[in-house]
Amino acid sequence: MIRPDIHGILSASPEERPAVLEGCWLDADQTQALAATNPVSILEGDGQAFRELPGWLARHAAQFPAGGAMGYLSYELARTFEVVDLPFDPAIPDFSLAYYSKIDRLPSHTEEVAHPDPPASSHILQGFNKERFVADVEWIRVYIAAGDIYQANLTQRFAARLDGLRPEDIYGRLAGSRTPMRAFLKTPHATVISHSPERFFRVRGNRILASPIKGTLARSGDPAEDARRRQRLLASAKDLAENVMIVDLLRNDLGRVCRYDSIDSQLWELQELPHLFHLVSHVEGELKPEAGPDEIFRALFPCGSITGAPKIRAMEVLAEIEHAPRGISMGAIGIIMGAPGSPGFAMDFNVAIRTITVRDQIAEFNVGCGIVYDSEPEAEYEEMLLKARPLVEALGLDAADVHRVTDVAPTFRSAG
C-alpha cells in the first residue's frame, strides 16, 4: 500500500511496522523525515538473537541497497553486553529491528498536528512521590561518599491511561517542538513515541560521533531573563563538571572501538528547546577497521549519560534503587543503512530519553536526572518534572497535574 506522507505512515497498522524519524538524523534536516512501512525482515528478541545482527545486516544491505533497518534497543539489552543484573519485562523484546527495502525521505511535520478535539488521558500516575525521590537521592549520595560511584542518573516512572487517545495523536502534539531526534515506531508489541533531544551516536563510514547531554535549566519565556539563564548554565560549575564526567566516560567507551589517538572532544554547546536549555558536548573518533555494528553497541550501550560513572557500578546501584525495568525508555532508537565496512555505511541512534511506550491504551515513560554528591534533591526533583512537561502535555494534561500526584503503584502492570 502506498503511503505518500507522514500521516499515512503514522496511521499504518502495527503489523505494517511503520517507522518515522524526524529531526537531524543522518544527513537529513528538520524539513525531512526518514520513513518506511512493511519491512522485508524482522530481527528481535534477546541477546542470543542479537548475535545474528552482523550477518542479518550484511545480507539485507546487499539485497536492498536503498533500504535500511530501523528499530529500538531496550535498556535491559545491556545485560547481554555486561555482567549486570537488571530487572526486565518479558512482554517486550530486548531489541527489535525491522529491515525495510526502501527508506523514504518525506516532508517533515512543519508544525504541531491538529486533531479535532482528541480525547485526553484521564489521569497520570507516578510510581513515586517527592519524599521517596529525596530518599533515593540520599541513597545515591551514600554510594558516592563510599567511593562506589561518582554520578548516577536516577529515573522515575510515569504512567497514564489514554482512554482513546491514539499514539499518532500524541506524536503529532510533539511535532512542533523541533526536538532533534524524534521517532515513532509501531510494532505488534508496543508503539514507541520518542521526543529525545540527545544523539547517542552517529556513524558515517569510519567516523563515529557521540553527543551526550548533561546540564539542564528551565527557560523563562522572557528574552532578557533567558539570556541570563544561558549564561548561568554555561557558568555552572556543577553542570560543567557533570558534563565532563560523562564525556570522559564516553571517550573511554569509544576507545574500545576507535583509534584512541583519533578521539577528540568539543565541550559545552548550548542547546535550546521550547521549555529548557541543555549543555551538549561532542566526542568523535575514527573507528577501527574491525568495529562493526555489534562491536559498537557492545562498547557503548547503554549511553553513559543515562547510567552514570563508572557505568557498570552505576547501573547496579540504579537497579537496586529503581526496582523496575526501564524498558525502551533510556535505551536507544535509530537507523542502520548500507553494508558494514562499506563507504556508504551509516548508523544514527538517539538516547531514548523522554520516550513513551504505549501498550493496551497505557502510556509509560521514565524521566531522569543526574545525581552527584552536591546535588540538591529539591532542585533535581524540579528538573525531572521540567523534563516530563512536554510528554505530560502531549498526553492532554496540564503540566501542573504532575505536582498534584501522590504515591501510587509504580505501573499498571507487573514487571518481570
Protein Blocks (a to p, Z undefined) as FASTA:
>chain_A
ZZfbfklmmmpcfklopaddehjehjbcfkbccddehifbdceddfklmmmmmmmmmmmm
mmmmmgccdddddfklmmmmpccdddddfkbcfbdcdddfbdcdddddfbdcddehiacd
fbdcdfbdfklmmmmmmmmmmmmmnomambdcddddddddeehpafklmmmmmmmnopab
bcddddfkbccddfbfbdfbdcehjaccddddedddddehiaklmmmmmmmmmmmmklmm
mmmmmmmmmmmmmmmmpcfklpccdehiacddfkbccddddddddddfklcfklmmmmmp
ccfklnopcfklmmmmmmmmnopafbjnopacdddedjehiakbccddddfehiacdeeh
iacddddddddfklcfklmmmmmmmmmmmmmmmnopafklmmmpccddfblbdcZZ
